[in-house]
């Protein structure tokens, strides 16, 4: 990398190229692996310019206000705040979702949940699909977009999360097709007359074990909602609770599709074997070859 002379803090102006170079240096010094790309994205956001304009206008002179705004965002990232919270969005299943510290940042591997739900439900089918621990609403919204005839219900314990989810649903024109229920796991379904007809329950529940919390990246440990990540001493506590609760709601042949952490599949198999009315249907690996999704089928008449 070319040597970068820091822009004096008293400077009221600098070129776009100088600011990008300085941002890259600061991010690299903070241990950010994708420093060059993130510096570029931050300037796109500050200047509200498309990527090709940022790339072409390196000699553009930034105003003092623009320089302060850029430095403010770079400073937040140097402090290891996730870039998604700084920019306010994250892409998921080809859609942009608003995110803030009230919700977990959607991950690419979670798209597997959507993929296997839509594989299970033909596009023309009128199905009932429940998304548990909806967070930003990314799973529910993506499913509602891909399966327009399905009835989608989404639950979350946090009203702040549900506010973000509703905002995302409206952004993608499915707000009227998703029912939002506040409460713990499947608890909000009580009294909704949904015992028996649900085709799919899908969830990305907390699955980090307590002992692993301290080893997470600072972006996760310091900024993302702990309640959306940590399950308990084993990491599979929420999966087990979902399995116990889902039986009364799933139709015969219906499925519970859950994201899991690496190395948790064996424990989930044991739990499934101990609860009557289920069979372990499939284990799905992500692009890194890690255990990522379990599919459990409801059996019986």
Secondary structure as UniProt FT lines:
FT   TURN            9..10
FT   STRAND          14..15
FT   HELIX           16..29
FT   TURN            30..31
FT   TURN            33..34
FT   HELIX           35..47
FT   HELIX           51..56
FT   TURN            58..59
FT   STRAND          61..62
FT   HELIX           64..78
FT   TURN            79..80
FT   HELIX           83..87
FT   STRAND          89..92
FT   TURN            93..94
FT   STRAND          95..98
FT   TURN            101..102
FT   HELIX           108..110
FT   HELIX           111..120
FT   TURN            123..124
FT   STRAND          128..132
FT   TURN            135..136
FT   HELIX           138..146
FT   TURN            148..149
FT   STRAND          151..156
FT   HELIX           159..171
FT   TURN            172..173
FT   HELIX           175..177
FT   STRAND          178..182
FT   TURN            185..186
FT   HELIX           187..189
FT   TURN            190..191
FT   TURN            195..197
FT   STRAND          198..203
FT   STRAND          208..209
FT   HELIX           210..215
FT   HELIX           218..223
FT   HELIX           226..228
FT   STRAND          230..232
FT   HELIX           237..246
FT   TURN            247..249
FT   STRAND          250..259
FT   TURN            262..263
FT   HELIX           265..274
FT   TURN            276..277
FT   STRAND          278..285
FT   TURN            287..288
FT   STRAND          291..298
//
